[in-house]
Amino acid sequence: MAESSKAEKETQEERRQYVNFAFYKLDPAWPRLPKAERKRGKCQLIDAVNSYEQVVQTIPYSLVGIR
């Protein structure tokens, strides 16, 4: 009986994980924007991602150069 309870407890404590992949393409006009506007856009993106850091684990990566 003790082994059964232990197994049930371990199963209950396992956390489920939902994984989602999202891919975004940078607008070709982005490099043509003024430097100050690009910097503001980068800061806004960082703030948006960081606002969810307590709820969602975000692992960004780049696919630049991969086809």
C-alpha positions in Angstrom: 0.0 0.0 0.0 2.8 2.4 0.8 4.4 1.9 -2.7 1.0 2.6 -4.3 0.6 5.8 -2.4 4.1 6.9 -3.3 3.5 6.2 -7.0 0.3 8.2 -6.9 1.9 11.1 -5.1 4.7 11.2 -7.7 2.2 11.1 -10.5 0.2 14.0 -9.0 3.3 16.1 -8.5 4.4 15.8 -12.2 3.9 19.1 -13.9 2.4 19.1 -17.4 4.1 21.3 -19.9 2.5 23.0 -22.9 4.9 23.8 -25.7 4.2 26.3 -28.5 6.5 27.5 -31.2 5.9 30.8 -33.0 7.9 32.1 -35.9 7.9 35.8 -36.8 9.4 37.5 -39.8 10.9 40.9 -39.5 9.4 43.6 -41.7 11.8 44.4 -44.6 11.3 48.1 -43.8 12.7 47.7 -40.3 16.4 48.4 -41.2 15.3 51.6 -43.0 13.7 53.0 -39.9 15.6 55.7 -38.0 18.0 54.3 -35.4 16.0 55.9 -32.5 12.7 54.3 -33.7 14.4 50.9 -34.0 15.8 51.2 -30.5 12.3 52.1 -29.2 10.8 49.1 -31.0 13.4 46.8 -29.5 12.7 48.1 -26.0 9.0 47.6 -26.5 9.5 44.0 -27.6 11.8 43.3 -24.6 9.2 44.9 -22.2 6.4 42.8 -23.7 8.3 39.6 -23.4 9.5 40.4 -19.9 6.0 41.2 -18.7 5.2 37.5 -19.0 8.3 36.1 -17.5 6.6 34.9 -14.3 4.0 33.0 -16.3 5.7 31.8 -19.5 9.2 30.7 -20.2 10.3 32.3 -23.5 13.4 31.0 -25.2 14.1 33.1 -28.3 16.4 32.1 -31.1 17.2 33.1 -34.6 16.9 31.2 -37.8 18.9 33.7 -39.8 20.9 32.0 -42.5 18.9 28.7 -42.2 16.8 27.6 -45.1 
